[in-house]
Every structure is written in C-alpha cells, then in structure tokens.
Amino acid sequence: MEIAAKSVEQAIIEAENRLGVPRDQFDVEVLKEGRTGILGIGDEDAVISVSPLMSVEQDFTQVAVNVLEKLLGLIGIEGRVQVVSEDTSVTLNILGDDLGILIGRCGQTLASLEYIVKIIVSAQLSEWRPLVVDVDGYKRRRCESLERLAAHLAEQVISRRCAMTLEPMIPSERRIVHLALANRSDVTTHSVGEGNNRKVVILLKKK
Amino acid sequence: MKELIEYIVKSIVAEPDKVSITEETDERGLILKLEVAPDDKGRVIGKQGRVAEAMRTILRVKAARAETQVKLEII
C-alpha cells in the first residue's frame, strides 16, 4: 500500500491509522522524501510504501478487531471484542454492560456498525471477506428464534391454506427466513415492500 | 463527534488529506459539515446513500449518550 502525505513522519502516522496497527508491525520503504517549496510553490508530497509484517490470515482478523475497537473507543463505548472464528467467517462479538444501544431498533444500529467495519477493513486490505459483528450473541439468538418462527409460520400457512406476511425486517434477517424455508417442498418465500418496510411473505408452493 | 466521522471517512477515501470537517451549532444541536475530494464523494455517500446512512446511525449512538443531536451534512 502506498501512502502520500506532507512528510514521511505524517505518512507513517497515516499508515498506522489506516492499517490500525502500531509502527513496529509494518515495514516502511520511503519512495519519495517530499519537500516544502517556497510559499507553497514546488511542494512535493512524501510517498512511502508499507507492508504489514503479520501473515494475511491473522492480519484480516487483527485489522478487523483493531478497527472495531477504535470505533467503539471513538463512540465512547466500553466493550471487549471476542473473536469467534469459524471455517469460512469471522465473528467479532462485543461483550460488555449496557450494549443495547449498539443493537438499535431491529438491529439496525448493529447492521450499520458492521457495515462501517467492513468497508474500513476492505479499504485497508483491498480484500473483502465475510465478517460478522455481534453484540453479546444477539445475532445468533435472533437467528435461532427467526428459524423457529419461520418453521412455525410455515405450518400455519399449510394448515390455513393462506399466505402469511412477517413484520418488516432488515435484509440479513429476511435472508435467514428465506434460507430456513429454502429446502421445503410445500411452501415458498419472497419479499414485498420497499426499503425499511420490506417484509417476507410465506406462501403455499404451487403444485 | 468530529473525531469519529474523521476516522471513518479518512479510512475509506482515496485522498485523506482533502477531508475537512467543520462543526457548527444551532438551537437543535451540532452540525458536522463534511467535505472531501470530488472523486471521494461517492465513497462517503455509498450506493443509495448506504455509507452516509450508516455513519449517521453510528453518530446517533454517540449523540444519544451525550444527550444531544448531531446532524451530518455532506457538501
């Protein structure tokens, strides 16, 4: 990654911010020293090339944790970040007291926080990987209860022989409902409505 | 408030040097005016305003804790 700034020192500070790690965890190669001209004429930015020392795998998780911790600090929330690695995805679980404010209505605040972490990490590492940000296992519990709800409503749809519409939900939660019923041969799902009002409909599959 | 937005914006733009945030207050609370390089405008707004919306949501958490209101304007 190349970084340009007014001076080499400033470029290194910038690199620390962008990578989210201290100076001793990346290599710096100075490409241009940069210079200050007279009255702003002839100014030239310093350019450095930086490369992190850690392995890529560790790097992704570590950078993500650093970004999330930095954000929590700036928001003014005291929380610990616990890393839960599964084969394909990494979950960053925030632990602490009084974190309901981070979840927000229907998990919308948590979804925003996760999105911001994702775009910062992908800007720093130029790669996109599955990443989940959770608060005290909220998403996991919510996922389980949505799966139970989906199964329950599917039974209702079959016994009453009519379509049923769920409450409006955020995209990641609608996805859970769609996936929970994706393999069924008797019911099918789709979404209706726009924006924050989009909701899942469960209906009988046409034979 | 400013530091939070500054960190997010400077992390996602191509030209962090050109990021400028000014703070103003009116009777309702704080207003953050964000300026970035023209080519970076899309990055801070995002598809269908998704990035801007996410930044505002996170800003609201901090504002709620400080019992104030904060508005983010992208110029």
Boltz contact constraints between the chains, C-beta under 6 A:
constraints:
  - contact:
      token1: [A, 74]
      token2: [B, 3]
      max_distance: 6.0
  - contact:
      token1: [A, 74]
      token2: [B, 4]
      max_distance: 6.0
  - contact:
      token1: [A, 74]
      token2: [B, 7]
      max_distance: 6.0
  - contact:
      token1: [A, 75]
      token2: [B, 61]
      max_distance: 6.0
  - contact:
      token1: [A, 75]
      token2: [B, 62]
      max_distance: 6.0
  - contact:
      token1: [A, 76]
      token2: [B, 65]
      max_distance: 6.0
  - contact:
      token1: [A, 101]
      token2: [B, 61]
      max_distance: 6.0
  - contact:
      token1: [A, 109]
      token2: [B, 57]
      max_distance: 6.0
  - contact:
      token1: [A, 112]
      token2: [B, 54]
      max_distance: 6.0
  - contact:
      token1: [A, 112]
      token2: [B, 57]
      max_distance: 6.0
  - contact:
      token1: [A, 112]
      token2: [B, 58]
      max_distance: 6.0
  - contact:
      token1: [A, 115]
      token2: [B, 54]
      max_distance: 6.0
  - contact:
      token1: [A, 116]
      token2: [B, 8]
      max_distance: 6.0
  - contact:
      token1: [A, 116]
      token2: [B, 54]
      max_distance: 6.0
  - contact:
      token1: [A, 119]
      token2: [B, 12]
      max_distance: 6.0
  - contact:
      token1: [A, 120]
      token2: [B, 11]
      max_distance: 6.0
  - contact:
      token1: [A, 123]
      token2: [B, 11]
      max_distance: 6.0
  - contact:
      token1: [A, 123]
      token2: [B, 12]
      max_distance: 6.0
